[in-house]
Amino acid sequence: MKLLLLSVLVFPLSVRAQTASTAPAPGRPIALAEAYKLALARSEQIAISGATYDETLAKADEIYSHIVPHLSVMGTETFQDVPKGQSGLFLQKQREQGWVNLHQPLFSGLREFLAFRASKDLGVAAEFRLQRAKELLYQDAVRAYLDLRAAQDEIRIRAALVDITRDRVKDLQEFRKVGRARASELLAAESQVAQQVASLESARAVERVAQFRLGFLTGLEEPLSPEPPPAPAAPPALESVLAKARARADVAARRSEAEAAVRSVKVASRQRWPVIALDANYYFHRPPSFTTDVRWDATITGSLPLYGGGEIGAQTRQQEARRKAAEAAFSEAVRIAELDARSAHQQLVSAGSVTAALDVAASLAEENAKAQTQDYKLGQVTNLEVLGSLNVLQQTRLQQNAARLDAYWSRVRLEVAAGVPGGPL
């Protein structure tokens, strides 16, 4: 009986009590910042987003190449049949010519410039999407980190409860020998131990899966032991969070895509404008003819499309439809960001209230377990009531620990919803 009372008195609220036989196996200590850093370096999704960003930048450079001059070395060699006796300046069996060509677009309705700016907008959008992918990876890393921490905390709490109840069974066995305990009391305590062991094994299974998840994200194959996260700060003002959410990376990406779509409409519609280009040639080798001594020439070419079967109009309508879709996607992104921020803010506020209430409940449950133990010594309560109070205490501690981790998770969700993971709100 004294052992039971001592166990209740010294069992800490921070769930650190454990025994060598039932405690989770020690693993490599890991902090949240390290877990995210490793996940960032390991993630294939981040690598894919980075490659998409690089591809978009290369596409912008390709479009820009249509604006600058093109310089080429050209050469021809022509073979033809020449009747006998008719060879001359115009009839030669073999004609060779070499020259350098310079091509410079002069005017095309500024389509190339608009297309280049639209492509740069898409590059900015790709950069924002890469940033958002990193933010969401941070959220995934925190979730896996907290899941493993929660599973290991649950093992510690349930292991301590199993040890305490087993000690209670030993006491009851001694009481049974001297007639101070009924057989039903002993059987009830043994049944409760069996149930607690089953719950402990379930917690171990959850912990193993959580190890796999965090190991997958970080690339670490050894068992990990997450450090306890800090207590979350007080919830910030909702309006400041909403303002940040409206400017987060995925919203900014949609805005850039909408701006690119507006420019793409202009690119398509300006195909009706005239096109003017300059071609200049310098000849370093020419065949014998009246132009043998002509070393250079320049040509300005202009064209104006008059009718193309409605192709330009159809392409313009396609781009206009894409513009409307891009603007709708931007509007949706803003509303989703606001919804995420409002939901996460409310969950953080609620989590704080739940945690405070469970702190009180855990304190009361601990006092009740102590009182029940004292009353049992005086014969005022039954063994089942003592076991019930111990079970309530440990269940309350499980809920309390889960609530604290949930509060931290709500804070992280709010930071990610605002687009500032790990940063100030």
C-alpha positions in Angstrom: 0.0 0.0 0.0 2.9 2.4 0.8 4.4 1.7 -2.6 1.2 2.7 -4.3 0.9 5.9 -2.4 4.6 6.7 -3.1 4.0 6.1 -6.9 1.1 8.5 -7.0 3.0 11.2 -5.1 6.2 11.1 -7.1 4.7 10.5 -10.6 5.5 13.8 -12.3 3.0 15.7 -14.4 5.5 16.1 -17.2 5.2 12.4 -18.0 8.9 11.7 -17.5 8.3 8.7 -15.1 9.3 5.5 -16.8 10.8 2.1 -16.1 13.6 0.3 -17.9 11.3 -2.6 -18.9 8.5 -0.5 -20.5 10.0 2.9 -21.5 10.5 3.6 -25.2 13.9 2.7 -26.5 16.3 5.7 -26.5 16.8 7.2 -29.9 19.0 9.8 -31.5 17.9 13.2 -30.1 16.7 15.6 -32.8 15.4 19.1 -32.7 12.6 20.5 -34.8 15.0 22.9 -36.7 17.3 20.0 -37.6 14.4 17.8 -38.7 13.2 20.5 -41.1 16.7 21.2 -42.5 17.1 17.5 -43.2 13.7 17.2 -44.8 14.4 20.2 -47.0 17.6 18.6 -48.3 15.9 15.2 -48.7 12.6 16.1 -50.3 12.0 15.1 -53.9 9.1 17.5 -54.1 11.3 20.5 -53.4 13.7 19.2 -56.0 10.9 19.0 -58.5 9.6 22.5 -57.7 13.2 23.8 -58.0 13.6 22.2 -61.4 10.2 23.7 -62.6 11.5 27.1 -61.5 14.7 26.6 -63.5 12.7 25.5 -66.5 10.5 28.6 -66.3 13.6 30.9 -66.2 15.1 29.1 -69.2 11.8 29.6 -71.1 12.0 33.4 -70.4 15.6 33.5 -71.7 14.4 31.7 -74.8 11.8 34.3 -75.5 14.3 37.1 -74.9 16.5 35.5 -77.6 13.8 36.5 -80.1 14.3 40.1 -79.3 18.1 40.4 -79.7 20.0 40.2 -83.1 20.8 36.8 -84.6 24.1 36.4 -86.3 24.8 33.4 -88.6 27.4 32.2 -91.0 25.7 31.0 -94.2 27.1 29.0 -97.1 25.7 27.4 -100.3 27.1 25.3 -103.0 24.9 24.7 -106.1 25.5 22.0 -108.8 23.6 22.2 -112.1 23.6 20.8 -115.6 25.2 23.2 -118.2 24.8 22.4 -121.9 28.1 22.4 -123.9 29.2 25.7 -125.1 26.8 27.7 -122.9 28.9 28.2 -119.8 29.1 31.8 -118.6 28.2 34.1 -115.8 24.7 32.7 -115.5 25.4 29.1 -116.3 28.1 27.4 -114.2 28.3 23.8 -113.2 29.2 24.7 -109.7 28.4 27.9 -107.8 29.8 28.6 -104.2 28.8 31.4 -102.0 29.5 32.3 -98.3 28.3 35.2 -96.2 27.5 36.4 -92.7 23.8 37.2 -92.0 22.5 39.6 -89.4 18.7 39.4 -88.6 17.2 42.0 -86.3 13.4 42.3 -85.6 12.5 46.0 -85.6 8.8 46.0 -84.8 6.1 43.4 -84.2 3.6 45.2 -82.0 6.0 44.6 -79.0 4.8 41.0 -78.9 8.2 39.7 -78.0 8.6 42.1 -75.1 5.1 41.3 -73.8 5.8 37.6 -74.1 9.1 38.0 -72.3 7.4 39.9 -69.4 4.7 37.3 -69.3 7.3 34.6 -69.0 9.1 36.5 -66.3 5.8 36.7 -64.4 5.5 32.9 -64.7 9.1 32.7 -63.4 8.1 34.8 -60.4 5.1 32.5 -59.9 7.3 29.4 -60.0 9.6 31.0 -57.4 6.7 31.6 -55.1 5.5 28.1 -55.6 8.9 26.8 -54.6 8.7 28.9 -51.5 5.2 27.6 -50.7 6.4 24.1 -51.2 9.1 24.7 -48.6 6.5 26.1 -46.2 4.2 23.1 -46.6 7.2 20.8 -46.1 7.8 22.6 -42.9 4.3 21.8 -41.8 4.7 18.2 -42.8 7.9 17.9 -40.9 6.4 19.5 -37.8 3.4 17.1 -38.0 5.7 14.0 -38.2 7.9 15.4 -35.4 4.9 16.0 -33.1 3.3 12.7 -33.9 6.5 10.9 -32.9 6.8 13.0 -29.8 3.2 12.4 -28.8 3.6 8.6 -29.3 6.7 8.5 -27.1 5.0 10.6 -24.5 2.0 8.3 -24.5 4.3 5.3 -24.1 5.9 6.9 -21.1 2.5 7.7 -19.5 1.0 4.3 -20.2 4.2 2.5 -19.1 4.1 4.3 -15.7 0.4 3.4 -15.3 1.1 -0.2 -16.0 3.9 -0.2 -13.4 1.7 1.5 -10.8 -1.2 -1.0 -11.4 1.1 -3.9 -11.3 2.3 -2.7 -7.9 -1.3 -2.5 -6.9 -1.8 -6.1 -7.9 1.1 -7.1 -5.8 -0.4 -5.3 -2.8 -3.8 -7.0 -3.4 -2.1 -10.4 -3.6 -0.6 -9.8 -0.1 -4.0 -8.5 1.2 -5.7 -11.5 -0.3 -3.5 -13.8 1.7 -4.5 -12.2 5.0 -8.2 -11.8 4.0 -8.1 -8.0 3.6 -9.0 -8.1 -0.1 -11.7 -10.0 -2.1 -10.9 -12.2 -5.1 -13.0 -9.9 -7.3 -10.8 -7.0 -6.4 -7.7 -8.9 -7.4 -9.2 -10.1 -10.7 -10.4 -6.5 -11.5 -6.9 -5.2 -11.0 -5.3 -7.9 -13.1 -7.9 -7.3 -15.8 -7.0 -3.6 -15.7 -3.3 -4.4 -16.1 -4.0 -6.6 -19.1 -6.1 -3.7 -20.7 -3.3 -1.2 -20.0 -0.7 -3.5 -21.5 -2.8 -3.8 -24.6 -3.1 0.0 -24.8 0.7 0.3 -24.3 1.4 -2.1 -27.2 -1.0 -0.1 -29.4 1.0 3.1 -28.5 4.2 1.2 -29.4 2.8 0.4 -32.8 1.8 4.0 -33.4 5.3 5.1 -32.3 7.0 2.7 -34.8 4.8 4.1 -37.7 5.7 7.7 -36.5 9.4 6.7 -36.6 9.0 5.6 -40.2 7.3 8.8 -41.2 9.8 11.1 -39.6 12.7 8.9 -41.0 11.2 9.2 -44.5 11.1 12.9 -44.3 14.6 13.4 -42.8 16.4 10.5 -44.5 17.5 9.2 -41.1 17.2 5.5 -40.6 18.1 5.3 -36.9 15.5 5.6 -34.1 14.8 9.2 -33.3 13.8 11.0 -30.1 12.3 14.4 -30.7 12.9 17.1 -28.1 9.9 18.7 -26.5 8.6 21.6 -28.4 8.4 25.0 -26.7 5.1 26.3 -25.4 3.3 28.3 -28.1 3.0 32.0 -27.8 -0.3 33.8 -27.2 -2.5 34.1 -30.4 -1.8 37.2 -32.4 -4.5 39.6 -33.6 -6.6 38.0 -36.4 -6.4 41.0 -38.8 -2.6 41.0 -38.8 -2.7 37.3 -39.6 -5.2 37.8 -42.4 -3.1 40.6 -43.9 -0.1 38.2 -44.1 -2.2 35.4 -45.4 -3.4 37.5 -48.4 0.3 38.0 -49.4 1.6 34.5 -48.8 3.6 32.7 -51.5 0.8 30.7 -53.2 -1.4 33.7 -53.4 1.4 35.8 -54.8 2.0 33.0 -57.4 -1.6 33.2 -58.5 -1.3 37.0 -58.8 1.7 36.7 -61.0 0.0 34.0 -63.2 -3.0 36.4 -63.6 -0.7 39.2 -64.7 1.0 36.9 -67.2 -2.4 35.9 -68.6 -3.3 39.5 -69.2 -0.1 40.0 -71.2 -0.7 36.8 -73.1 -4.0 38.2 -74.4 -2.1 41.2 -75.8 0.5 39.0 -77.4 -2.2 37.0 -79.2 -4.3 40.0 -80.3 -1.2 42.0 -81.6 -0.6 39.3 -84.2 -2.8 41.6 -86.4 -0.1 44.3 -86.2 2.6 44.7 -88.9 6.0 43.0 -88.5 9.2 44.8 -89.7 12.6 43.2 -89.6 16.1 44.0 -90.9 18.4 41.5 -92.6 22.0 42.5 -93.4 24.5 40.3 -95.3 28.3 40.5 -95.7 29.7 38.2 -98.5 33.2 36.9 -98.1 32.9 34.6 -101.2 30.6 34.9 -104.2 30.5 33.1 -107.6 31.5 34.8 -110.7 28.7 37.1 -111.8 27.8 40.7 -112.1 27.5 40.9 -108.3 31.0 39.4 -107.6 32.3 42.6 -106.2 29.2 43.4 -104.1 30.3 42.7 -100.6 27.2 43.6 -98.5 23.5 44.3 -98.8 20.7 45.1 -96.4 16.9 44.4 -96.6 14.1 45.8 -94.5 11.0 43.5 -94.8 7.5 44.4 -93.7 4.4 42.3 -93.5 0.8 42.9 -92.5 -1.6 40.0 -92.0 -4.9 40.6 -93.7 -6.8 37.3 -93.4 -5.9 34.0 -91.8 -9.1 32.2 -91.5 -9.9 33.5 -88.0 -6.8 32.0 -86.5 -5.7 35.2 -84.6 -9.2 35.7 -83.3 -9.4 32.1 -82.0 -6.0 32.4 -80.3 -7.0 35.6 -78.7 -10.2 34.1 -77.3 -8.2 31.2 -75.9 -5.9 33.5 -74.1 -8.9 35.6 -72.8 -10.4 32.4 -71.4 -7.2 31.6 -69.7 -7.0 35.1 -68.3 -10.5 34.7 -66.7 -9.5 31.4 -65.3 -6.2 32.8 -63.9 -8.1 35.7 -62.3 -10.7 33.3 -60.8 -7.8 31.1 -59.4 -6.3 34.2 -57.9 -9.5 35.2 -56.2 -10.0 31.6 -54.9 -6.4 31.6 -53.6 -7.1 34.7 -51.6 -10.3 33.3 -50.1 -8.6 30.0 -49.2 -5.7 31.8 -47.6 -8.2 33.8 -45.5 -10.1 30.6 -44.6 -6.9 28.8 -43.6 -5.9 31.8 -41.4 -9.3 32.1 -39.7 -9.5 28.4 -39.0 -6.0 28.1 -37.7 -6.4 31.2 -35.5 -9.6 29.8 -34.0 -8.0 26.4 -33.4 -5.1 28.1 -31.6 -7.4 30.1 -29.4 -9.5 27.0 -28.6 -6.3 24.9 -28.0 -5.2 27.4 -25.4 -8.5 27.1 -23.6 -8.5 23.3 -23.7 -4.9 23.2 -22.4 -5.7 25.5 -19.5 -8.8 23.4 -18.6 -6.9 20.1 -18.8 -4.1 21.6 -16.6 -6.7 22.2 -13.9 -8.3 18.7 -14.5 -4.9 17.0 -14.2 -4.2 18.8 -10.9 -7.6 17.8 -9.5 -7.2 14.2 -10.7 -3.9 14.0 -9.0 -5.3 15.3 -5.8 -8.2 12.8 -6.1 -5.9 9.9 -6.6 -4.0 10.8 -3.5 -7.2 11.2 -1.5 -8.6 7.8 -2.8 -5.4 6.1 -1.7 -5.6 7.5 1.8 -9.3 6.7 2.0 -8.6 3.1 1.0 -6.2 2.7 3.9 -9.1 3.8 6.2 -11.5 1.4 4.5 -13.7 4.2 3.2 -13.4 3.3 -0.5 -13.0 0.1 -2.5 -10.0 -1.0 -4.5 -12.0 -0.5 -7.7 -12.4 3.2 -6.8 -8.7 3.6 -6.2 -7.9 1.9 -9.6 -10.5 4.1 -11.2 -9.0 7.3 -9.8 -5.5 6.2 -11.0 -6.9 5.5 -14.5 -8.7 8.8 -14.6 -5.4 10.6 -13.6 -3.4 8.9 -16.4 -6.1 9.5 -19.0 -6.2 13.1 -18.0 -2.5 13.3 -18.4 -2.7 11.8 -21.8 -5.3 14.3 -22.8 -3.2 17.1 -21.3 -0.1 16.1 -23.2 -2.0 15.8 -26.4 -3.6 19.2 -25.9 -0.2 20.8 -25.4 1.1 19.3 -28.6 -2.1 20.3 -30.4 -1.6 23.8 -29.2 1.8 23.9 -30.7 0.5 22.3 -33.9 -2.2 25.0 -34.1 0.5 27.6 -33.8 2.5 26.1 -36.7 -0.7 25.8 -38.8 -1.3 29.5 -38.2 2.2 30.4 -39.1 2.0 28.4 -42.4 -1.5 29.8 -43.1 0.1 33.3 -42.8 3.1 32.3 -44.9 5.6 32.8 -42.2 6.5 29.3 -40.9 8.7 29.6 -37.8 8.5 33.4 -38.0 6.8 36.1 -36.1 3.1 36.7 -36.5 
